[in-house]
Structure formats: structure tokens, C-alpha cells
Amino acid sequence: MRFTNWAAGIGLVVVGCKQEKPVLGSASGYPEPVARILVQRCAGCHYGASTGSDPDHSHGRLLEGGTSPTRLNLARWDSLFYGYRGEVAPVVPFSPEWSHLLWQVNWDSTRGPTASPLMPPPLPDSSNLLTPADIQLLRTWIAQGAPNAQGELPWSARRTTGRRKAFVCAAGSDLVAVLDLDTYHVMHYIPVGIYPTAVESPHYIQISPDGRYFYVTLIAGAAIEKYRTDTYEKVGRVEVGSDPAHIELSGDGRLAVVTHFTTTQPVKLTLLDVERMQVLDELRDPTGQIVARPHGLWVTRDLRYAYVTANAGNYLTKIEIDPSRGRFVDFTQVPLVPGDLPQPDSRWGPYQILAEPTGLYYFVSCDAANQVRVFRRRDDSLVAVIPTASAPKLMAYHNGLVYVACLKASAPALQGEKLGAITVIDAQNPRLLTHLYGLGHLPRGLSVDPVKSTLVVSFENVAGTDPPHHPQAGLPGAPGKVYFVQIPSFQTQAVREIPLNGYGLALVP
């Protein structure tokens, strides 16, 4: 993929560092105007990183006149996008507002976010700092994709396939982060929503069965949007009413059911034709007697039934669907406690439903009761009640285990002020196995990459309780985080910063 003549007409004259003789232009990979800033002004110290496979990111290259290397290489275009151990992407193509490099060189908080320490380290008279024109040139270059000297865009080969990617909602920034499942690098941020002055809050993501598309619920935007997983192009948007929370697709990928996480609005479920992005039917329940504040959702492959959690009640609702007519047909209610009368009840908080692939059981996280309830699929009978850490939310299944993101788990001796844990459950013989502590702050989305046996977890990280890589100012909140955890050792392999409030995520392995 190419971008040419990006710098035509800029006409900047940039004074380089007189102490070094770096290689400019195509030899460094940068367009020459960018090389005159990053190579001449920055690479004297920052020249010791690799192109991604080396976990320490160190070429061991020494520029003429340079000093000892750091773990960030600004001398080469093909190393710019990785960062020190990759935790922070210095540059994310097309996203200057979320490119850490600009924060690091920005000395004027009125022009955007800043990060400490300021780079380059200021002389007493600050004469060596980048000028506003320098910073604007970098901003323009990044906004146009950060092409190299030949006009090629970074990660261009990854835009030919949707495979080996993680898509993570940044709910506070109206972005979906795209991360490489092999290197864990942040490759792209996809803007979602249509309102420039309002946050529509991407909440949950579902991948089409063929891996070609993802669907994202905008819980504050009353809409579902559809994107390609290879090029990130928006394919469609459909308005569905307030508070769309979860979306699940039929096995053939043609239809979907959406829950609406509301007690006050009449529409509680929506049936969609996702090929045409059209509403087929709505389940209207103004009083909440069918399903009180629906949130979690599981559908059978043939879309004959949808199981929905009543988050404000003590039950699930099993909705019968006629997919051939595109209609909701009937419902029954399944109490969480056998024999109880289904009704509003705040003691339970059923949040998500997960069915394991053998067809034996489905699992219901109850965030108010701090437990997961296990039901037999053939007759909806309760077979186990499993205690969890505090506030179990989303779940993921892999190789006979269920992983549960527990939002509010506290363990000061293990993780200080950070809240959150991952409860691990044996799905074949339903029982508690362990709790994982010491990861990030406020876990939300999670999934497992079956290729590398890696648990991927997103974290809200409200208030920055899990500190950012560098101190930052000028953002409306702290960056979210994504952790990659090896299974079965449960050792953290990588941590990545993303924009605000990591939420739902989905993988295309």
C-alpha cells in the first residue's frame, strides 16, 4: 500500500544536530523531511531497537557520533512502530493524537497531550527543542499514515487479511484498537461512531463466522456498526435504539440478536439482518416483565433460541425465534434458583452467558452474587454454583477451561490498589480451579488465542491505577491496557497501552 507526495508543498527548513552525521532519506527509510527531524535530532540517543521479533528490540547498531543505545530505535523507519519492549507504540499510523512520539516531543500543552520526560532533553535555553513547525510536520505525516520514503505504509501486508488480529474496544475514545496476535504490536486505531462531539462508547465486539467482518455495539450511540477485518473499512451502520450491549450472530452469519441494557426503554431485544444491516424485529417489553435489563446473550447456531440474562432479575429468559420469518416468537424464563418465581431481584446480577462447545453446559456470570451458575443445556437445569472473585463479568472458553473477568476483586498483598482478577473454572467437571491476580486494573474483555495459547485481557484502568509507561498530561483519562498471558503458566508475555477504557474484545486467530 503506498502513499506518495505526502510532504509536497510543506517546504520546511529543519536544522539538524551538528554533532552527528546520520543517514537521511531512503537509507533510513524515512521521507527526507521526517528524517531531518527524527534521525538528526533524535537518533543520536535512540538507535538501539529492533524490527519486532527481538523481545528486547535491540539492533545493537551504533550511529556515527552516537552514545550508548537506548531500547527505542528512531534511526530506522521500520523500527519506529515498536517502542521499548513494545508497551507503547511511538507512532500509530493515521492516529497522531494517540502517537506517543508526539506527546514526548510536545512542550506546549495547548497543542496536545504531553509526556515526561520531554524530548530531546532541554538545554538551559530550550534551543534544542522541536519547533511548532517540526511537530506539525510529524503530526501531518502520521495523520497520512506515516509512509516510508517509497510511499509504503506500515503494516500494509496485514491489510490483506483479517487473520491474527485482536480487536479491542477503547470505550472512552470511540476507537477500536487493532493488535497483532503474533508480535502483540498495536497496528491501527479504527474510529467508530458518527458524532464528533459525543462519545458513543464501543462496548462489545463480535466477529463474523468467516472472519471477514466485526460488529461493534455503541452502547451510548444507539447503533451497531460493521467493519472489515482486513482493511478496517466501515461497511454499514444501523440504528437500533438505546443502550445496545451484546450482539451474537447465527452460525451462517446472516442474522444477529442484540440486547439493550436498559430498564426504562421499551425495546429490549433487536433481531438484525447483518448482511443488509436492517432491523427485522424488536422485542418490546416496556415494563421489563419478559427480561429485566437484558445484557448477556447466547444464541444457538440455528438461531432458534436466544438465552438472555435479566441483569435486574433472578432469572434468564429463553427467547424462541423463527429465523425464516425474522421474528421473535415466544419466551420462557429460567430461574437462577430452581423453584424461585422469576422477578426483579438485585441480589444476583446475571451478566453474561457462555456455552462450551461440547454441548453439555452453559455458564452464567452473576456479578452481584460473585458466582458463576452452570446449567445443563438439554433441560436448563442447574448443575453447579461456583464461587468467583468479586464482580464476575465477561467469560471465555478454551480447552476445557472457562476464564472469568472479575472486575472488582481486591488483593492488596498481591496487586496493591489494582482491582480485578481472572477466575479459572473447569468446564468439563464444573468447579473452581484458581484465581489469577497481579495483572491490570479493572478487567473487562477477554478471549484466548488458540494458536499461541495466549489469554488476551483488556483493562479499563480508570484513574491510571496501573501506571502508564510514561507520566502523561492533557488526556481526559488514563490509557487502557491489554495484557497477553501465556497458558498454562499464566505468565504475562506482553502489556500494551491503548486509548481510554479497554472494554470488549474479539480475536480473529
N, C-alpha and C positions, 0 to 999 in steps of 0.2 A: 504494500500500500504506500503510495507516495504523496508528498505534499511539496510543491515546488514554488519557488519565488516568494517564500513567506516573508522575507525581510525586504522586499523591494520597496524602495522609497523611504526607508527609515533614515538612512544617511547619518548614523551616529558616529562620532569620533570618540573612541574609548582609549584612555591612557592606560597601558599595561604596566605590570610590575617590572622595574628596571633591574632587579636582582636575578632574574631568571630568563632562560631562553626556551620557553616551551614551544612545542609544535602546535601550530594553529591549523584551522580549516579541516580539510578532509582527512589529514593524518590523525587527528584526534577524534574524528567522526562528527564533530560539531559543525554547523554552519559558521563561517568565519566571524560574523558579529557576536555570536554567542561564545565562541572560543576565546575571543579577545577579553571577555569577562571571566568566564569560568576557568580557562586554562591559565591566562596571565595573572589573574587576580586571586585565584582560589587554589589552584592545583599545586602550588608550591608546598602546601601542607597536606592537602587532601589528594593523595595519589596512591593509596595502598589498598584498594578494594578490588574484588573480582567481578566477573560477569554472572555470578549467581549460583553456580554449583558448589563452590567452595564455601563452607559454613562460616569461615572467618572473613570471607570477602577480601582476600589479600593477594594482589598480583605480585607483591614484592618488587615492583618497578620503582626506579628512582629517577625522578626528573633532574636534569642538569641544574645544579644550584639549589636543589631541594634539601629539606631537612628530613628527619625520621618520618616514616609514613604514618598516617592515621588509617583507620579502617573504613574510610569513605573515599572513594576514588572519583574526583571531578575532572581528572585528566582525560578521560575517555567517555565518549557518548554512550557506549554500550555497557558502561558500569554505573551510569548516573542514576538508574532507576531502582537500585537495590538498597543502598544505605548500610549503616553499620549493623551487621547481623540481620539486616532486613526489617527491623522492627518498625521503622518509619521510612516510607518511600520519599526520598528527597523531591522527586518530581513524579506526579501522576499525570499522564498525557490528557490534555483538554481540561484540566482542573487546576488552574493556578491558585484558586482560593484555598485548595487543600493540598498544595505542594509545599512541603516543609522547607525546602530551599529558600523560597521567597520569605517565609517567616524569619528565617535565620539571618538574612541579609537586610531585612527591613528595620530601619531605625526610627521610623515615623509612624506612630500608632494610628494616626489619622488616615494612613494609606492602607491599613490592613493589619492582620494579626502579626505579632512579634514573638520571637522565641529567644531564650537565653542559652548560651552566651551569644552576643551579637558577633557576626562575622562579616569581614575579617576583624580580628581583634583590633579595636580602635587605637590609633595613635593619640597622643595627648591633644592634638588639634583636630582629630577626626578626619584628617585629609585623605585617609586611605579608604574610607567607606564608599560603598557603591553610591552613585548619584541617583536621583529620582529617574533620570533617563535610562540608566543602566537597569534599574529594577523594572521599569516599564517595558524595556526590550525583552527581558526574561519573561515577564508576565505574558506579553503578546506571543512569544514563541511557544510557551507552554499551552496557552489557550488554543493554539493552532495545531496542537498535537505533539510538540517537541520533536520535530523531524530531524534526521541527521543531515549531513552535508549533501547527500544524494537525494534528499526528499523522502526517505523511508521513515515510516512511523514505528515507534517501539511496539513490541508485541504484535506486529502486523500478522505474523503467521498464526497467532491464536484467534484472529478474527475470521478464520476459515472453518472453524469448528466450535461447537459449544462444549466439547468434552473437556474433562479435567479442570473444571472451574467450580468455585464456590461463589454463590450469590448471597450477599448479606445485607439486610435492611439496616440503614442508618436512619432511624425513625425521626431523629431530631433535625435532620439536614435535608430530608427529601431526596436521598440518594440511595442507590443500591451499589455496594462495593463488589467488585469482581476480583477474586483472588485465584492465583494459580495453585492447583492442588498438588503439584509436584514440587515447586520451589517455595510455595507459600507467599509469593510476592503479590502486592496489590498492583493490578494491571489497569484498572479503569474504575471510574465512578459514573454510574448511569443516573442522570437527573430524572426524577419521576414527578407526576403531578402536572398541573397546568396553571396554577395560581402563583404568581411571583411573590406576592406579599403574604401568603398564608402557608403554613406547614401542613401538608396533607397526611404526613406520617405513615410511611410504608411499614406495614405491621407483620405480614406473613407472606411467604413465597411458596408457590407450588410449581414443579417442573412438569411439562407435558410428557406423556409416556415415551414419545420418540426422542426426547431430549432437545427438541428444536426451539422450544419456547419456554419462557417462565411467565407466570401470572402473579401479580402482587396486589394485595389488598391495601387500600389507602383508607385507614380507619377514621381519619379526620377529614377525608376528602370525598366520602360517599361514592367511591368508584373502584373499579377493577381495571388494571392496565395489563397489557400483553406485550412482551418484548421477545426479540430473537436472542438466543443464547450465543450465537456466533458473532454477529455484528453489533448487537445491543440496540438495534433499531426498534423503535416503538411501532407495534403492529396495530394496536387498537386500544380503545378506552370505552367503557360502558358505565353509565351512572346507575347505581343500584340502590340508593337510599343510604340513610345514616349508618355509621359505625360498622362497615363490613370488616369482619375479623378474620375468619378462616375460609379457605377455599380448598375443595377437594375435587378431583377430576374422575370421570368414569374411566374404565380400563381402555377404551378406544380413544380417549382424549377429545371426544366431541362435546360432552356436556360437563357441567360442574355445578356444585351446590356451594352457596356462600352463607355463612352465619352472620347475623347482625347483633353485635354485643350491646344491646340496649334494653332498658325496661320501659322506656317512655314512648318509643316509636312503634307504629303498628306492624311494620314489616320485620319479620324475624328470620326468614329464610328466603333466598332467591335461587331459582333454577336458571342456569345460563346455557345458551348455545355459544361455546367459546370459539368455534370456528368463525361464526359471524359476529361474535361479541354482541349478542342480543339477549334481552331478558325474555324467558319463556313463561315463567310463572313465579308467583310470590305466595309465601305462606304468611297471611296476615293474622296477627294474634295480639290485638291492642291491649288486652288485659293480662297477657302472659300466662294464660291457663294451659296452653299447649306446651310451651317451653319458655321458662322464666329466665331471661337474659342469656340467650344461646351464645356459646363461644366455641368450644372444641367440636370436632367433626370427624367422622369416619364414614366412608361410603363403600358399599360392596362394588366389585368390579363391574357388574352389570347395571349398576345404579338402580337396582330395585329398592334398596333401602339406604337411608342415611341415619346414622346414630349421632345424636346431638346432645351435648352437655347443657343442662339447665343450671348455669352458674349461680343463680339466686335461689335454687331449689335443692331438693333432696333426691333427685331423680335424673334419668336420661330420657330422651324422647326418641323413639324409633319411628321414623317417617317412611311410609310407603310411597314409592314413586312409580309412575308409568312413563318410562323414558321414550317410548314410541310416540306418545301424545305430548310429551314435555309438560307433565302436570304432577303436582303433589296430590296424593290420593287419600291417604288415611294416616293415622298415627296410633301408637300405643306408648305407654310410659313405663319405664323400668325403674323401680325404687332402688336407691343405693343400699338400703337395708331391707332385706326380704320381709314382706308383710306390712311395711310402712305405707301410709297414704301419701302419694305424690303431692307435694305442696311447696310453697315458698318456705325456705329454711336456710338461714345464713350459717349454719354450723358446718357445712360440707364444702361448698365452693367447687363443684366438679368443673374442671378446666379444659382438659384435653382427653381425647380418646385415641388409643393406638392399638391396632390389631396386628398380632405377629403372624408371619406368613404361613405357618403350618396349619392355620385354620382352627386351632383349639381355643384360644383365648383372645379377649381384648382387655385393655388396661385403661383405667380411668384415674387421672391425677385429680386429687381433691385438695385444693390449695388452702382451704380454711381448716381442714381436719388433719393436715400433714400426713397424708397416706395415699397409697395407690390401691384401688379396688380392682380385683381381677374377676372377670365374668367369663363363663363358658359360652362360646359363640352359638352353639346349636340350640340352646334353650334360654339364653340370657340369665343363667343362674349364677349367683355369687359363689366363687370358689376360694378366694383368699383376700385378706386385708393386710397390706404390707406397710409398715411404718416407714416414713421418709424423713429427710431433713426438712427444715421449715419452708413452707410455701412451694410445693411442687407445681411446676407449670408444664412446659413442653417436654416431650419424650422422643426417643429414637431407639430403633431396634437394630441389632447386629449380632449375628452368630449366636443366637440363643440368649442374649442379654438385652435388657431394657435399661437405657440411660435416662435419668430424670433430672432436669434442671430445676434446682430448688432455690428460689430467688432470695430468701431472707435468712438462710442458715448462718448462724453466728458461731464462731470458734476462735476467740481471741488468741488462744495459745498457739493455734496453727496458722492463722492468717491475719492477725491484727484486727484492724477495723473493717476489713473487707467482709461483705456478706455474700453468701452463696455456697452451694455445694452441688455435686453430682451424685445422686443416689444410683447405685447399680443393683439391678434385680435379675434373678434367674427367671427367665421367661418360660422354660420348659417345666420346671418344678417350682412354681411361683413362691419366691422367698427373697428376703433381703440378703445381699452379699456384702456390700460395703458402701461407705460414703467417701467421695473424693473432695478434699479441702485444699486450700492453698493455691487456687487458680486466680481468676479475676474477680471483679466486683459486680454483683447482680447479673447472674447468668440468665439468658433468655432463649435464644435459638440454639439447637444442636442437631448434628447429624454425623454419620460415620462414613468415611471414605473407605469402601471395601478393598480398593486396590492397595493402599498403603496401611490399612488397619489403623486409621487415624480418626480420633474423635475431634470434631470441629465444634467449638462453642463460641457464641457471641455474648458479649457483656455490655450492659448499659453503661456501667462505670460512671454513674451520676456523681457529680462533685469531684471527680478525679481521685477517688479513694485508692484506686490502682494508678499510681502516678504515671503521667506521660513521660515519654522518652526524654524530652527537654521541657523545662518550665516554659509556659506559653501565656500570652495575654492577648486580649482582643477577640476571643471566641465567645459565643453565647453559652458555652458549656465545655466540659472536658471531653476529649476524644473517647469514642468507644474502643473496645478491644476485641480481637479474635484470637483465641488460643487453639493451637494444634497439639493434641495429646496422643501419644503413642499407646496403642492397645497391644498386649495386656499389661505392659509395665506401668502405664499411666504416668509416664514421664513427659513433661512439656517439651515439644520439639521446636516450637516457634511461637512468638507473640507478634501480632500486627495491630497497629493503630489504624482506626477508621474514623470517619466523621461521627457526629454525635449520636449516642444511644443505639448501640448494637441491639438488634431485635431478631425477628425471624430470619432463618437462613435455609438454603436448599443447595444440594450438590448435584452436578452432572458428572459422575465418575467416568 
